[in-house]
Amino acid sequence: MPSSADHPTPSTPVTAARPASFWPGLLVCAVIGAACIGLGTVIPGLSAMLVAVILGALWRNLIPVPAVLEPGIALAAKRVLRWGVVLLGLQLSLPAILALGPGVLLICIAAVALAFFATLILGRVLKVDPELTLLIAAGFSICGAAAVAGVQGAVRASQEKVAAAVALVVLFGTLMIPIMPVLVAALGLGAGDGGTLIGGATHEVAQVVAAAGIAGGGALLAVAVPVKLARVVLMAPVVLGVSLARRRGESVPAGGKRPPLVPLFVVGFVLMVLVATTGWVPAPVLDVAKTAQQFLLATAMFALGLGVNVKSLIKLGGRPVLLGLCSTLVIVAVVLVGIAWGGGARI
């Protein structure tokens, strides 16, 4: 006769080990993410996120990824990325951003809006997948991977499309690190206008810091970072707008419930902006939060890289790459026009 052990009762902890299955993949992603952060510290100007994405893609396409790692990889690519976005909000202070002045703020709003909609239009012309186009538009116009994650939460795009968009935005943003200082020097821009150009057009916060440091640091860096963060703040209204637009074209699901108008982690991002604005958070805590945010994003970037299947990307063709190039050129052109009209920072 079979024993009761052969037939688990409802009280038997059959699923007790399931959460532990996330740990192997999550720990691997975390270790590689930390290593990429360390490498970026040793080699100035090196994008830790670009390295993480490339390492993940190389592993996925050259060496089989053990199945035991997959649950943790999926967790890192989604939830860890979203926690990184939430902590990004602590880097923003509304008074510091408003202190840039109306001219700079207008440049930031114009750069985000015009680059976003121009990318959507160009995506249609180039016949790029609509969801991938939307992710590229958000990443290139606002703040890179964080914006891609924000919009993905609203449209529920596949991880493969998210990975492709992140890879493109990190690639082009990294290329801008040496190019932007050369452009600043060639145009003879001072610290105010140069900082406005780098902060207003470069994709990722880390890339802004690297490019501004090469271009001169000091006063230029002090302008570039707040200008970039002013663009980051615009992530919340853009995600809200995308959510509203999607709802208009979608029917109510069979269950009668729609996804949240704004993803919960974007709400967390806004709350962290408000917390930072109070000025109550001590500087050491903000420093720790910044380090944690960079670590979480690098961990997530490696996981996203592991979702990059080269064969699938080849099927996409060169059009998404061309779209990324055009989007980059558009946002640089918009910021340069704004500076020419006298909208650059005055220091």
C-alpha positions in Angstrom: 0.0 0.0 0.0 1.4 3.4 -0.9 2.4 5.5 2.1 1.0 9.0 2.8 4.3 10.4 1.7 3.6 9.4 -1.8 0.4 11.5 -1.8 1.2 15.0 -0.3 -1.6 16.4 1.8 -2.6 20.1 1.4 -0.4 20.9 4.3 2.7 19.5 2.7 5.0 22.3 1.6 5.1 21.3 -2.0 5.9 24.8 -3.2 8.2 25.8 -0.4 11.3 25.4 -2.5 9.9 27.5 -5.5 11.1 30.9 -4.3 14.6 29.5 -3.8 14.7 28.8 -7.6 15.0 32.5 -8.2 18.3 32.8 -6.3 20.8 31.1 -8.6 20.0 33.3 -11.6 19.5 36.4 -9.5 22.9 35.9 -7.7 24.7 35.4 -11.1 23.1 38.6 -12.5 24.0 40.5 -9.3 27.6 39.4 -9.3 28.1 40.3 -13.0 26.3 43.6 -12.4 28.6 44.5 -9.5 31.7 43.5 -11.6 30.5 45.8 -14.4 30.1 48.7 -11.9 33.6 48.0 -10.6 35.0 48.0 -14.1 33.3 51.3 -14.9 34.9 52.8 -11.8 38.4 51.6 -12.8 38.0 52.7 -16.5 36.6 56.3 -16.6 34.0 56.8 -19.4 33.2 53.1 -19.7 29.4 52.4 -19.5 28.8 49.7 -16.9 25.4 49.1 -18.4 26.8 48.7 -21.9 29.3 46.2 -20.7 26.6 44.3 -18.8 24.3 44.1 -21.8 27.1 42.9 -24.0 28.2 40.3 -21.6 24.7 39.0 -21.2 24.2 38.9 -25.0 27.5 37.1 -25.5 26.7 34.4 -22.9 23.2 33.9 -24.4 24.5 33.4 -27.9 27.8 31.6 -27.3 27.2 29.4 -24.3 24.0 27.6 -23.2 22.4 29.3 -20.2 21.5 26.7 -17.6 17.7 26.3 -17.1 18.1 26.7 -13.3 19.2 30.3 -13.9 16.2 31.3 -16.0 13.7 32.2 -13.2 16.2 34.6 -11.6 17.1 36.1 -14.9 13.5 36.9 -15.6 13.2 38.4 -12.1 16.2 40.6 -12.6 15.1 41.8 -16.0 11.8 43.0 -14.7 11.5 43.6 -11.0 15.1 44.5 -10.3 15.0 47.0 -13.2 11.9 48.6 -11.8 13.4 49.0 -8.3 16.4 50.7 -10.0 13.9 53.1 -11.6 12.3 53.9 -8.3 15.6 54.7 -6.6 16.5 56.9 -9.6 13.8 59.3 -8.3 16.0 60.1 -5.2 18.5 61.8 -7.5 16.0 64.4 -8.5 15.1 67.6 -6.6 12.4 69.8 -8.1 13.9 73.1 -6.7 17.3 72.3 -8.3 15.6 71.6 -11.6 13.5 74.7 -11.6 16.6 76.7 -10.7 17.9 76.0 -14.3 15.6 78.7 -15.5 12.7 78.8 -18.0 15.0 78.7 -21.1 16.7 75.5 -20.2 13.4 73.9 -19.0 11.8 74.8 -22.3 14.8 73.1 -24.2 14.3 69.9 -22.1 10.6 69.8 -22.8 11.0 70.5 -26.5 13.8 67.9 -26.8 11.8 65.2 -25.1 8.6 66.0 -27.0 10.0 66.5 -30.4 12.5 63.6 -30.3 9.7 61.3 -28.9 7.2 62.1 -31.6 9.8 62.3 -34.4 11.0 58.8 -33.5 7.4 57.5 -33.6 6.9 59.0 -37.1 10.3 57.8 -38.4 9.5 54.3 -37.0 6.4 54.2 -39.2 8.4 55.4 -42.2 11.1 52.8 -41.6 8.5 50.1 -40.9 10.0 49.2 -37.5 7.8 47.2 -35.1 5.4 49.7 -33.4 6.1 48.5 -29.8 9.9 48.5 -30.4 9.6 52.0 -31.9 7.7 53.2 -28.8 10.4 51.8 -26.5 13.2 53.4 -28.6 11.3 56.7 -28.6 11.1 56.7 -24.8 14.7 55.6 -24.2 16.3 58.0 -26.7 14.2 61.1 -25.7 14.0 60.8 -21.9 16.5 58.8 -19.9 17.6 55.5 -21.5 16.9 52.2 -19.9 14.8 53.6 -17.1 12.4 55.2 -19.6 12.3 52.0 -21.6 11.2 50.2 -18.4 8.6 52.8 -17.7 6.9 52.6 -21.1 7.2 48.8 -21.1 5.2 48.7 -17.9 2.4 50.6 -19.8 2.5 48.6 -23.1 3.6 45.2 -21.8 6.1 44.7 -24.6 8.1 41.4 -24.8 11.4 41.1 -23.0 13.2 40.6 -26.3 11.9 44.0 -27.6 12.9 45.6 -24.3 16.4 44.1 -24.5 16.7 45.4 -28.1 15.7 48.9 -27.2 18.0 49.0 -24.2 20.9 47.7 -26.2 20.4 50.4 -28.8 20.0 53.3 -26.4 23.0 52.2 -24.4 25.1 51.7 -27.5 24.3 55.1 -29.0 24.5 56.8 -25.6 28.0 55.4 -25.1 29.1 56.5 -28.6 28.0 60.0 -27.5 30.5 60.1 -24.6 33.5 60.9 -26.9 31.5 62.7 -29.6 29.7 65.3 -27.4 32.9 66.8 -25.9 34.3 67.1 -29.5 31.1 68.8 -30.6 31.2 71.2 -27.6 34.8 72.2 -28.4 34.1 72.5 -32.2 31.2 74.8 -31.6 33.1 76.8 -29.0 30.4 76.4 -26.3 31.0 77.6 -22.8 30.2 75.7 -19.7 26.5 76.8 -19.6 25.7 76.0 -23.2 28.0 73.0 -23.3 26.4 71.5 -20.2 23.0 72.2 -21.7 23.9 70.4 -24.9 25.4 67.3 -23.1 22.6 67.1 -20.5 19.9 67.8 -23.0 20.8 65.3 -25.7 22.8 62.4 -24.1 20.7 59.4 -23.3 21.8 58.0 -19.9 22.7 59.9 -16.7 26.0 58.0 -16.4 26.8 58.8 -20.0 26.2 62.5 -19.2 28.6 62.4 -16.3 31.2 60.8 -18.4 30.8 63.1 -21.4 30.7 66.2 -19.3 33.8 65.1 -17.3 35.7 64.7 -20.6 34.5 68.0 -21.9 35.8 70.0 -18.9 34.1 68.9 -15.7 33.6 71.5 -13.0 31.0 74.1 -14.0 30.1 72.2 -17.2 29.3 69.0 -15.2 27.3 71.1 -12.7 25.0 72.2 -15.5 24.8 68.9 -17.5 23.6 66.7 -14.7 20.6 68.9 -13.6 19.6 69.4 -17.2 19.7 65.6 -17.7 17.6 65.1 -14.5 15.1 67.6 -15.8 14.5 65.3 -18.7 14.3 62.3 -16.3 11.4 64.0 -14.5 9.4 64.0 -17.7 9.3 60.2 -17.7 6.1 60.2 -15.5 4.0 62.4 -17.7 5.2 60.5 -20.9 4.3 57.1 -19.4 0.9 58.5 -18.3 0.3 59.8 -21.9 1.3 56.5 -23.4 -1.1 54.6 -21.0 -4.0 56.9 -21.9 -3.3 56.5 -25.6 -3.2 52.7 -25.3 -6.4 52.6 -23.4 -8.3 54.5 -26.1 -7.4 51.8 -28.6 -8.0 48.8 -26.4 -11.2 47.0 -25.3 -11.8 46.1 -21.7 -10.3 42.7 -21.0 -12.7 39.7 -20.4 -12.1 40.0 -16.6 -13.4 43.5 -16.7 -10.1 45.0 -15.3 -7.5 47.1 -17.0 -3.9 47.4 -15.9 -3.0 50.5 -13.7 -3.1 53.8 -15.6 0.5 54.4 -14.4 2.7 51.4 -13.4 3.2 51.1 -9.7 7.0 51.5 -9.9 6.5 54.8 -11.8 4.4 56.0 -8.9 7.3 55.0 -6.7 9.6 57.0 -8.8 7.5 60.1 -8.4 7.2 59.6 -4.7 11.0 59.3 -4.4 11.3 62.6 -6.4 9.0 64.2 -3.8 11.0 62.7 -0.9 14.2 64.1 -2.4 12.6 67.5 -2.9 11.9 67.8 0.8 15.6 67.9 1.5 15.1 65.7 4.6 17.2 62.8 3.3 20.8 63.0 4.5 23.5 63.2 1.8 25.2 59.9 2.9 21.8 58.1 2.4 21.4 59.7 -1.0 24.9 58.5 -1.9 24.1 54.9 -0.8 20.8 55.1 -2.8 22.7 56.2 -5.9 25.1 53.3 -5.6 22.3 50.9 -5.1 20.4 52.3 -8.1 23.4 51.9 -10.3 24.0 48.3 -9.1 20.3 47.4 -9.6 20.3 48.8 -13.2 23.6 47.0 -14.1 22.2 43.8 -12.7 19.0 44.2 -14.8 21.1 45.2 -17.9 23.0 41.9 -17.7 19.7 40.0 -17.4 18.3 41.9 -20.3 21.4 41.1 -22.3 20.7 37.4 -21.6 17.4 38.0 -23.4 19.1 39.1 -26.6 18.9 36.4 -29.2 21.2 37.5 -32.1 19.2 35.4 -34.6 16.0 37.2 -33.6 17.8 40.6 -33.7 19.1 39.9 -37.2 15.5 39.3 -38.3 14.8 42.9 -37.1 17.3 44.1 -39.7 19.2 47.4 -39.7 16.1 49.6 -39.5 15.9 49.8 -35.7 19.6 50.8 -35.7 18.9 53.5 -38.3 15.9 54.6 -36.2 18.2 55.0 -33.1 20.7 57.0 -35.1 17.9 59.3 -36.5 16.4 59.7 -33.0 19.8 60.7 -31.6 20.4 63.2 -34.4 16.9 64.7 -33.8 17.4 65.4 -30.1 20.9 66.8 -30.7 19.5 69.2 -33.3 16.6 70.3 -31.1 18.9 71.2 -28.2 21.4 73.0 -30.5 18.5 75.1 -31.9 17.4 75.9 -28.4 20.9 77.0 -27.4 21.2 79.1 -30.6 18.0 80.9 -29.5 19.6 81.8 -26.2 18.0 79.0 -24.1 21.3 77.6 -22.7 22.1 77.8 -19.0 23.7 81.0 -17.7 26.4 80.5 -15.0 
